Amino acid sequence: TSDLQQRLQNATSDLQQGLQNTTSDLQQRLQNATSDLQQGLQNTTSDLQQGLQNTTSDLQQGLQNTTSDLQQRLQNATSDLQQGLQNTTSDLQQGLQNTTSDLQQRLQNATSDLQQGLQNTTSDLQQGLQNTTSDLQQRLQNVLPWETG
C-alpha cells in the first residue's frame, strides 16, 4: 500500500510538473505569438503611414508641377496676346500713316493739276483776248481809211 501511495504520489507529482511545464510553454508561445502580432501590426501601420506620406507628397508635388505648368502656359499665352496686340497696333498705325501719306500726295497732285489747269486756262484766255483785241484793232484800221475817204 505504501508502494502504491508512493507511485500515486510520484505519478501525481509528474502530472502536476507536466501540466505546469505545458502551461508555462503555452503561456510562452502565447506571449511570443502576441509579441509577433504586435510587431507585425506596428510594422504594417508604419508601412501604411509611410505609404500615405509618400502618396501625399507625390500628390502635392504633382499639384505643384501642374500649377507651375498652368501658370507658365498662362504667362506664355498672355505674352503672345500682348505681342499680337502690339503687332496689330503697329500694323494699323503703319497702314494709317501710309494711307494718310498717299492721300496727302494725291491731294497735292490734284491741287497741282488744278493750279496748272487754271494757269493754262488763264493763259489761253489772255492769249485769246489778246488775239481778239489785235484782230479787232486790225479790222478797225482797215475800216477807218474807207470811212475817212
Kinemage of the C-alpha trace (Angstrom):
@kinemage 1
@onewidth
@group {chain A} dominant
@subgroup {mainchain}
@vectorlist {calphas} color= white
{ca thr a 1} P 0.000 0.000 0.000
{ca ser a 2} L 2.811 2.276 0.852
{ca asp a 3} L 4.375 1.499 -2.523
{ca leu a 4} L 1.148 2.280 -4.381
{ca gln a 5} L 0.766 5.502 -2.468
{ca gln a 6} L 4.335 6.423 -3.375
{ca arg a 7} L 3.677 5.581 -7.007
{ca leu a 8} L 0.443 7.570 -6.967
{ca gln a 9} L 2.209 10.456 -5.332
{ca asn a 10} L 5.003 10.260 -7.896
{ca ala a 11} L 2.543 9.992 -10.777
{ca thr a 12} L 0.558 12.919 -9.425
{ca ser a 13} L 3.732 14.923 -8.986
{ca asp a 14} L 4.806 14.050 -12.552
{ca leu a 15} L 1.412 15.067 -13.920
{ca gln a 16} L 1.481 18.341 -11.989
{ca gln a 17} L 5.007 19.023 -13.215
{ca gly a 18} L 3.964 18.133 -16.810
{ca leu a 19} L 0.888 20.342 -16.516
{ca gln a 20} L 2.992 23.174 -15.165
{ca asn a 21} L 5.558 22.718 -17.906
{ca thr a 22} L 2.855 22.573 -20.589
{ca thr a 23} L 1.091 25.610 -19.142
{ca ser a 24} L 4.359 27.512 -18.988
{ca asp a 25} L 5.191 26.517 -22.568
{ca leu a 26} L 1.748 27.561 -23.831
{ca gln a 27} L 1.988 30.868 -21.982
{ca gln a 28} L 5.402 31.471 -23.569
{ca arg a 29} L 4.071 30.579 -27.002
{ca leu a 30} L 1.059 32.852 -26.472
{ca gln a 31} L 3.344 35.658 -25.362
{ca asn a 32} L 5.600 35.100 -28.374
{ca ala a 33} L 2.627 34.988 -30.776
{ca thr a 34} L 1.145 38.122 -29.206
{ca ser a 35} L 4.511 39.887 -29.482
{ca asp a 36} L 4.832 38.798 -33.132
{ca leu a 37} L 1.319 40.059 -33.904
{ca gln a 38} L 2.010 43.378 -32.167
{ca gln a 39} L 5.286 43.749 -34.083
{ca gly a 40} L 3.537 42.843 -37.351
{ca leu a 41} L 0.760 45.325 -36.614
{ca gln a 42} L 3.313 48.002 -35.794
{ca asn a 43} L 5.255 47.252 -38.992
{ca thr a 44} L 2.061 47.258 -41.094
{ca thr a 45} L 0.904 50.530 -39.511
{ca ser a 46} L 4.337 52.075 -40.097
{ca asp a 47} L 4.315 50.891 -43.734
{ca leu a 48} L 0.829 52.327 -44.268
{ca gln a 49} L 1.810 55.640 -42.684
{ca gln a 50} L 4.932 55.810 -44.853
{ca gly a 51} L 2.895 54.910 -47.941
{ca leu a 52} L 0.325 57.586 -47.089
{ca gln a 53} L 3.076 60.136 -46.536
{ca asn a 54} L 4.715 59.204 -49.846
{ca thr a 55} L 1.398 59.345 -51.704
{ca thr a 56} L 0.538 62.711 -50.144
{ca ser a 57} L 3.992 64.055 -51.037
{ca asp a 58} L 3.618 62.778 -54.610
{ca leu a 59} L 0.193 64.394 -54.943
{ca gln a 60} L 1.476 67.694 -53.558
{ca gln a 61} L 4.437 67.618 -55.953
{ca gly a 62} L 2.137 66.753 -58.855
{ca leu a 63} L -0.212 69.591 -57.919
{ca gln a 64} L 2.720 71.993 -57.652
{ca asn a 65} L 4.048 70.872 -61.037
{ca thr a 66} L 0.612 71.159 -62.654
{ca thr a 67} L 0.058 74.606 -61.131
{ca ser a 68} L 3.501 75.759 -62.263
{ca asp a 69} L 2.858 74.406 -65.771
{ca leu a 70} L -0.521 76.153 -65.993
{ca gln a 71} L 0.993 79.420 -64.751
{ca gln a 72} L 3.723 79.159 -67.378
{ca arg a 73} L 1.159 78.444 -70.090
{ca leu a 74} L -0.951 81.396 -68.956
{ca gln a 75} L 2.108 83.622 -68.947
{ca asn a 76} L 3.072 82.436 -72.432
{ca ala a 77} L -0.465 82.922 -73.759
{ca thr a 78} L -0.654 86.397 -72.217
{ca ser a 79} L 2.721 87.298 -73.703
{ca asp a 80} L 1.608 86.013 -77.121
{ca leu a 81} L -1.603 88.059 -76.951
{ca gln a 82} L 0.281 91.182 -75.909
{ca gln a 83} L 2.775 90.686 -78.738
{ca gly a 84} L -0.065 90.105 -81.200
{ca leu a 85} L -1.845 93.238 -79.991
{ca gln a 86} L 1.361 95.236 -80.276
{ca asn a 87} L 1.978 93.897 -83.792
{ca thr a 88} L -1.610 94.605 -84.868
{ca thr a 89} L -1.466 98.123 -83.418
{ca ser a 90} L 1.847 98.744 -85.169
{ca asp a 91} L 0.424 97.434 -88.460
{ca leu a 92} L -2.659 99.654 -88.133
{ca gln a 93} L -0.530 102.697 -87.326
{ca gln a 94} L 1.718 101.978 -90.318
{ca gly a 95} L -1.318 101.471 -92.539
{ca leu a 96} L -2.860 104.724 -91.327
{ca gln a 97} L 0.411 106.543 -91.916
{ca asn a 98} L 0.704 105.059 -95.402
{ca thr a 99} L -2.917 105.922 -96.243
{ca thr a 100} L -2.526 109.461 -94.897
{ca ser a 101} L 0.698 109.939 -96.853
{ca asp a 102} L -0.955 108.593 -100.010
{ca leu a 103} L -3.973 110.869 -99.602
{ca gln a 104} L -1.724 113.883 -98.980
{ca gln a 105} L 0.248 113.057 -102.133
{ca arg a 106} L -2.952 112.678 -104.131
{ca leu a 107} L -4.294 115.966 -102.756
{ca gln a 108} L -1.018 117.671 -103.596
{ca asn a 109} L -1.084 116.197 -107.094
{ca ala a 110} L -4.721 117.181 -107.619
{ca thr a 111} L -4.051 120.705 -106.327
{ca ser a 112} L -1.017 120.994 -108.601
{ca asp a 113} L -3.080 119.748 -111.565
{ca leu a 114} L -5.831 122.253 -110.821
{ca gln a 115} L -3.339 125.099 -110.471
{ca gln a 116} L -1.684 124.106 -113.756
{ca gly a 117} L -5.072 123.838 -115.433
{ca leu a 118} L -6.110 127.241 -114.074
{ca gln a 119} L -2.826 128.729 -115.215
{ca asn a 120} L -3.231 127.164 -118.659
{ca thr a 121} L -6.836 128.328 -118.927
{ca thr a 122} L -5.912 131.861 -117.808
{ca ser a 123} L -3.059 131.916 -120.297
{ca asp a 124} L -5.364 130.651 -123.060
{ca leu a 125} L -7.977 133.282 -122.201
{ca gln a 126} L -5.360 136.043 -122.107
{ca gln a 127} L -3.974 134.876 -125.448
{ca gly a 128} L -7.500 134.688 -126.854
{ca leu a 129} L -8.289 138.163 -125.554
{ca gln a 130} L -5.041 139.484 -126.979
{ca asn a 131} L -5.742 137.839 -130.322
{ca thr a 132} L -9.298 139.156 -130.408
{ca thr a 133} L -8.158 142.647 -129.445
{ca ser a 134} L -5.443 142.592 -132.101
{ca asp a 135} L -7.908 141.311 -134.683
{ca leu a 136} L -10.420 143.998 -133.835
{ca gln a 137} L -7.748 146.691 -133.982
{ca gln a 138} L -6.655 145.415 -137.385
{ca arg a 139} L -10.226 145.423 -138.645
{ca leu a 140} L -10.765 148.891 -137.277
{ca gln a 141} L -7.659 150.149 -139.044
{ca asn a 142} L -8.843 148.572 -142.270
{ca val a 143} L -12.244 150.224 -141.965
{ca leu a 144} L -11.057 153.725 -140.932
{ca pro a 145} L -9.419 154.682 -144.267
{ca trp a 146} L -12.660 153.944 -146.038
{ca glu a 147} L -14.596 155.949 -143.594
{ca thr a 148} L -12.334 158.982 -143.920
{ca gly a 149} L -12.029 158.703 -147.689
